[in-house]
Amino acid sequence: MAKPVIGIIGNSHLINDEYAVQAVGVANIEAVAELTGAIPLVVPALPAVGAISDLMEACDGFVFTGGRPNVHPSHWGEEPTEKHGAFDPDRDAVTLPLIRACVAAGTPIFGICRGFQEFNVAFGGTLDPEIREIPGRLNHRMPPDGTLEEKFEHRHTVRLTPGGAFARILGATEVMVNSLHGQGIRDRGGRVVIEGWAPDDTPEAIHIEGAPGFAIAVQWHPEWRASTDPVSRPLFMSLGEAVRRRAG
């Protein structure tokens, strides 16, 4: 029997600052390949590639990856500022309707960092552009210096709702995670259930209420060293189980 396919949403990137490509971090590809039992397929975040229904026909589930460009604030009725950073309107045009369509259809989806924020915006939520400037909040951004290992090392705890989806998957009500994001949830979307918080109460783990399929997202980066990380491994394995059930 053929393996199911998990689409990994790409990001726009320029090679040598001039040649446009769609790229996915190898860590995302390896996490899907090693832990889900599915074939990873890079999905260009370009509306011209095809209709949302075509993408859903091609894939049995999706990973909405992190990315440097942010969701454009026009999606929640705000004007962009310097704090909002760079944008990728093509990715917005693909991911936001794709998330809603997958939830409606019961297609398994997993959001990571920007993907976490896309889940919230897709269901009517808003984002803070610079949470480190909010009084009482931590600086959640990637450290500017050090090796990749140092940048992706665990930096804070996340407390989880007892009995919630994440506590069941992870077998714990507190876990250690990395932190590499500037934006965060301000107002949660109408169907967004927050199940995990950093020590400064920044939302870190969510699921979509009433979704008939697997629909969870995290603000950290579980793809990093996923096969050996005690938090990342069960998240990706749970995605794989959901995708295999969905694929029949």
Stockholm file with secondary structure:
# STOCKHOLM 1.0

chainA/1-248         MAKPVIGIIGNSHLINDEYAVQAVGVANIEAVAELTGAIPLVVPALPAVGAISDLMEACDGFVFTGGRPNVHPSHWGEEPTEKHGAFDPDRDAVTLPLIRACVAAGTPIFGICRGFQEFNVAFGGTLDPEIREIPGRLNHRMPPDGTLEEKFEHRHTVRLTPGGAFARILGATEVMVNSLHGQGIRDRGGRVVIEGWAPDDTPEAIHIEGAPGFAIAVQWHPEWRASTDPVSRPLFMSLGEAVRRRAG
#=GR chainA/1-248 SS CCCCEEEEECEEEEETTTEEEEECCHHHHHHHHHHTSSEEEEECCCGGGCCHHHHHHHCSEEEECCCSSBCCGGGGTCCCCGGGCCBCHHHHHHHHHHHHHHHHHTCCEEEETHHHHHHHHHTTCCEESCGGGSTTCCCCSCCSSSCHHHHTSCCEEEEECTTSHHHHHHTCSEEEECCCCSCEESSCCTTEEEEEECTTCCEEEEEETTCSSCEEEESSCTTTTTTTCTTHHHHHHHHHHHHHHHHC
#=GC SS_cons         CCCCEEEEECEEEEETTTEEEEECCHHHHHHHHHHTSSEEEEECCCGGGCCHHHHHHHCSEEEECCCSSBCCGGGGTCCCCGGGCCBCHHHHHHHHHHHHHHHHHTCCEEEETHHHHHHHHHTTCCEESCGGGSTTCCCCSCCSSSCHHHHTSCCEEEEECTTSHHHHHHTCSEEEECCCCSCEESSCCTTEEEEEECTTCCEEEEEETTCSSCEEEESSCTTTTTTTCTTHHHHHHHHHHHHHHHHC
//
